[in-house]
Amino acid sequence: MKLIACRVHQKLPQTVSLEDLISAGIVGLITAVDNFDPKLNVKLKTYAEYKIRGAILDSLRNLDWAPRNKRRKAKLIETAILMAEKKHYRTPTEEEIAAELGISLAEYHEWLVEVRAVNLARLEQAGTGTAEVVDALRFLSDKEDHWPSNLLERAELEKLITTALERMPKQERTILTLYYYEDLTLRHIGEVLKLHETRVSQLKSQAILRLRTYLRARWPT
């Protein structure tokens, strides 16, 4: 539990207390133990990790720890990505997104670094073993997870996310996979891709914003 809290804490501003994250994780652990059903053929450890991380992220959303100006910039970038996509009929480049925002490429890169902590999301592997999907279904309650209607929603959402990732530039898709699925740090990803850590951070932020923009335009929830 502490390890999960530390991993999340590494991505947040120093003003966020690690102890608060651990406390939230304890709530998630208790929920996991109370609701665990061995008949579902899922290991308790896997289920508990899911619940612990979910409880920690929920606590952060409730705290609204991200400064308002950073949230505003994240929204502006998402809007710019959407507008540039409609204008060029394809996935826009960084230069095109910056132009849509009316700022220089260098300033846009600074924005990406600033909003990196706002983009809390989790990617996990699903399906055939090669497609990465976002864990965007946490709005479903525990007791309803296995309703046929919700299983259908999950399948449709996974298809949508897979399509979004396939449209994404390969380098950004690779960074998301290494960061969220392989649990590599930005520094280690930089070593793998031969990029500076700051550049990896910029591309990660941009990739998440692309993904959120694509989903928001196509998923009703």
N, C-alpha and C positions, 0 to 999 in steps of 0.2 A: 504493500500500500504506500509506504513512504517513497519507494522507488518511482511509482506512478506519479505521485505528487511532485517529486523533484523534477521529473521530466517535463511536466506541465509548467512548473515554476521557472524552468530555464528559458521559456519562451515569453515570459511576462516581465513587466517593469519591476524594478527592485522594491517599489512601494507595496507590492502584493506580498502578504505574509505567507511563508511556507507553512507555518503552523495552522493557519486558517484552512489551507488546502488539505492538510492532513486530517483536520477535524471533519471537513466535508467528506473526505474519503472514508472515514470511519462510518459515517451515516450510510454511504453506499455499500460498504461491507456488510453492515447489519441487514440492509435491505436484501442483499444477495443471499445471505444465509436464510433469512425468513422466507424468501420466495423461491428458493432453488428447488427444482423438480428433477430428480435423477432420471425420470422416465423420458425426458427430452433428449437423452443421449448427448448431453453437453457436460464437459468437465466443470466441476465447481470452481476451479481456479480460473478458467476462461470466463465463466459467467461473472465471477466476483470482480475480475479486472475490468470487465465492461461496465459493471455497476459503479465501481469506485471512480473510474474516469468520468462517467456520466454525472455522478454527484458533484465532482470537483468542477466540471464545466458549468453545471447548473448554478453552483454557488458563485462563480465568476460572473455569469450573466445577471444574477440578482444583485450583485454588488455594483454593476455598471462601472467597472474599474477603468475602462478605457476613456481617456479625455475626449470631450465632445468634438474638438477640432479634428482629432484623428478619425473618429467615426465619420465625420463629415467628408473628409478626404477620401476615405474608403468608398463612400457612396458616390462621390463625384467620379472616381475612377471606374466604378461599375457602370455608371451611366455613360461615360466616355467610351468604354469598351463596347457597349450595346449600340451606341450611335455610330461608331466607326465600323462595326460589323455590318450594320444596315447600309452604310454608305458604300462600302467596298465589296459587299457580298461574300465575305470570307473572314477568317480569323485575323484581326488587325495586328499590325506590328507595333512595337513600342513607340516608334516615331509617329505613327498614325494616332495612337492613343494620346500621346503628349500634345499633338497638334489639335486634337479634339478638345483637350483641356485648356488650350491656349497658353501652354507653358513650354519651356525648353526641355529637351530630353534629359539634361542633367538634373533639372528641378524635379522632373517626373521620377527619376531614380531616387531622389531624396524622399519624395512622397511614399514610394514603395517601402523604403526602410522604416519610415515613421509609422505606417499602418500595419507593420508585420505582426504586432501583438494582437491586433484587432481580429485577425483572421484565425480564430481558433476553430479548427476542424480536424476530423480524423478520417484517414483513409484506411481501408482494409481490403483484403483480397476476397473475392467471391466468385461464384460461377464455376468456370472450367479450370480455374487455378491460375489464369493469366490476366484476367481483367481486374483492374483496381476500381473500387467504388467508394464513395463517401458514405460514412455512417450517418445519413441524413434522416433516419427513420426513428429517432429517439422520441418523436412526439407521440408515438404509439404507446399506450399503457401496457404494462407487463401482462395483464390478464387477457389482453386482446391481441397479443403478438401473433398468435397462431390461428386467428380467425381467417377463413378463406379469403375474405375481401381484403384483409390487410396483407396476406401473403401475395395476393395479386398486385397490390399497390407496391409492395417491396420489389417484386420482379420487374414491374414497369419502370420504377425509379432507377433500379440498377442498370437497365438497358439505356435509359436516358443519360445516366452519368457516364457509362462506358462510351457512348457516342460523344459526349462532351470532351472526354479525355483523349479520344482518338483525333479530334479536331485540333487539339492543343499542340503547340510546337513540341517536338520530341524532347528537347532539353528541359523544358518546364515539366513535362510529364515524368521524366526520369527523376527530377528533383523531388517531386511529390512522392514518388514511390520509395525512393531512398530515405526520405525524411520520415514519412508516416508509417510505411510498412516495414522497412529495414531498421528504423530507429537510429539512423545515422545523424550525427550533429551536422550543422551547417559547415563547420570546418572540415569534417571528414568528407562531406559531399564535394566541397571545393577541391580537395585533394584528388578525389576520383575523377572529377570533370575538368581538373586543371583550371579552376576559376577561383577568384578571390572570394573569401567568405561573404563580404558585403554584396558582391554580385549575385551569389547564390541566394542571399536573403531577398534581394530585389526580385529575382525571378520566381522565388517561391510565393511571395506576396502577389505578384502578378498572376501566377497560375491559379491561386485560390480565388482571386477576384474574377478571373475569366470563368471559372467553374460556377461560382455563385451567380454571376450574371446570366449564364446559359440556363441554369436551373430556374432562376427566378422568372425568366421569360416563358418557361415551358411547363412549370410544375405549379398547380393551383395552390398548394399549401404554402 
